[in-house]
Amino acid sequence: MSFSFDTLVPVAMAAVVVVLLLGFANMLRGGSANTSQRLMRWRVGLQFLAIVLVLAAIWFRGG
């Protein structure tokens, strides 16, 4: 179980960073507002997933 969390937590955090950077890039180049909103929704969802995974990892490690 530990190995899966050791893999999933960094992947989830990296996904949040990637979506955040895509949102910044879209904003800086003056992209579509609809794209910015879609990326914001994805970021919030991925942050929720990352937090749940971190809490589950702490819980399962007894901690």
Secondary structure, DSSP 8 states (H G I E B T S, - for coil): -HHHHHHHHHHHHHHHHHHHHHHHHHHHTT--HHHHHHHHHHHHHHHHHHHHHHHHHHHHTT-
